[in-house]
Amino acid sequence: MPLPGPPGPAGPEFLAADRRNAVVVDAEGVSLECNGATIDFPWRDIQTVHYKPGPGGGVLMVAVVLPDGRFYEGVVAARNQAKLQEWLAQLAPVLGYYLAGRGH
């Protein structure tokens, strides 16, 4: 009888961080960090997640929307426009993976 292998991949992950803030998206949910304080949102508690470049194109803005309409925002400064575009390109498929099929 074969031995069980290592656990399968947990799913894609996303991380954007600057000196004070971070946004993490993984199999557990979404985490927003601001000045050392972190708030975690498990997928079961999330209605949807919105994101966009901020004013002037120097920051990534992410909003986690809860089923009751409350929302929480995280903002991460990109060191340059190329990094912001990289984050935007990476974030879309990761969110799509976790939000797919949820009807949102």
C-alpha positions as CSV (number, residue, x, y, z in Angstrom):
1,M,0.0,0.0,0.0
2,P,1.5,3.4,-1.0
3,L,2.3,5.9,1.6
4,P,0.2,9.1,1.5
5,G,2.1,11.9,-0.3
6,P,2.3,15.5,0.9
7,P,-0.9,17.4,0.9
8,G,-2.0,18.9,-2.4
9,P,-1.6,22.5,-3.2
10,A,-3.7,24.8,-1.0
11,G,-4.5,27.0,-4.0
12,P,-3.0,30.2,-5.4
13,E,-1.7,33.0,-3.1
14,F,-1.3,36.7,-3.5
15,L,0.8,39.1,-1.5
16,A,1.2,42.9,-1.9
17,A,3.1,44.7,0.8
18,D,4.8,48.0,1.5
19,R,6.6,49.2,4.7
20,R,3.4,49.6,6.7
21,N,0.6,47.8,4.9
22,A,-0.2,44.4,3.3
23,V,-2.9,42.5,1.5
24,V,-2.8,38.7,1.5
25,V,-5.2,36.4,-0.4
26,D,-4.9,32.7,0.1
27,A,-6.9,29.5,0.8
28,E,-7.9,30.8,4.2
29,G,-9.3,34.1,3.0
30,V,-8.2,37.7,2.8
31,S,-6.0,39.5,5.3
32,L,-5.6,43.3,5.4
33,E,-2.7,44.7,7.5
34,C,-2.4,48.4,8.3
35,N,0.4,49.8,10.5
36,G,0.9,46.5,12.3
37,A,-2.8,45.7,12.9
38,T,-4.2,42.8,10.9
39,I,-7.8,41.8,10.2
40,D,-8.5,38.4,8.7
41,F,-11.6,37.6,6.7
42,P,-12.3,33.9,6.1
43,W,-13.9,33.1,2.7
44,R,-17.1,32.0,4.4
45,D,-17.5,35.6,5.7
46,I,-16.8,37.4,2.4
47,Q,-19.5,38.5,0.0
48,T,-17.0,39.8,-2.6
49,V,-13.7,41.5,-3.0
50,H,-13.1,44.6,-5.2
51,Y,-9.7,46.1,-6.2
52,K,-8.4,48.9,-8.3
53,P,-5.4,51.2,-8.7
54,G,-5.7,54.2,-6.4
55,P,-5.6,57.9,-7.5
56,G,-2.4,58.7,-9.4
57,G,-1.8,55.0,-10.0
58,G,0.7,54.5,-7.2
59,V,-1.3,52.3,-4.9
60,L,-3.4,49.1,-4.9
61,M,-6.8,49.5,-3.2
62,V,-8.6,46.4,-2.1
63,A,-12.0,46.3,-0.4
64,V,-13.5,43.2,1.3
65,V,-17.3,43.3,1.3
66,L,-19.2,41.4,3.9
67,P,-22.7,39.9,3.4
68,D,-24.3,42.7,5.6
69,G,-22.8,45.4,3.4
70,R,-20.0,46.5,5.6
71,F,-16.6,46.7,3.9
72,Y,-13.0,47.1,4.9
73,E,-10.3,48.6,2.7
74,G,-6.6,48.0,2.4
75,V,-4.2,50.2,0.6
76,V,-0.6,49.2,-0.4
77,A,1.9,51.6,-2.0
78,A,3.7,50.2,-5.1
79,R,7.3,51.2,-5.6
80,N,6.6,51.9,-9.2
81,Q,3.9,51.6,-11.9
82,A,5.4,48.2,-13.1
83,K,4.9,46.7,-9.6
84,L,1.3,48.0,-9.5
85,Q,0.6,46.4,-12.8
86,E,2.2,43.1,-11.7
87,W,0.0,43.1,-8.6
88,L,-3.2,43.8,-10.6
89,A,-2.3,41.0,-13.0
90,Q,-1.6,38.5,-10.2
91,L,-4.6,39.4,-8.0
92,A,-7.3,38.9,-10.7
93,P,-6.8,35.1,-11.2
94,V,-6.3,34.5,-7.4
95,L,-9.6,36.2,-6.5
96,G,-11.2,34.5,-9.5
97,Y,-10.1,31.1,-8.2
98,Y,-11.6,31.6,-4.7
99,L,-14.7,33.5,-5.7
100,A,-15.7,31.3,-8.7
101,G,-19.0,29.6,-8.4
102,R,-20.1,31.6,-5.4
103,G,-22.7,33.5,-7.4
104,H,-21.2,36.9,-6.6
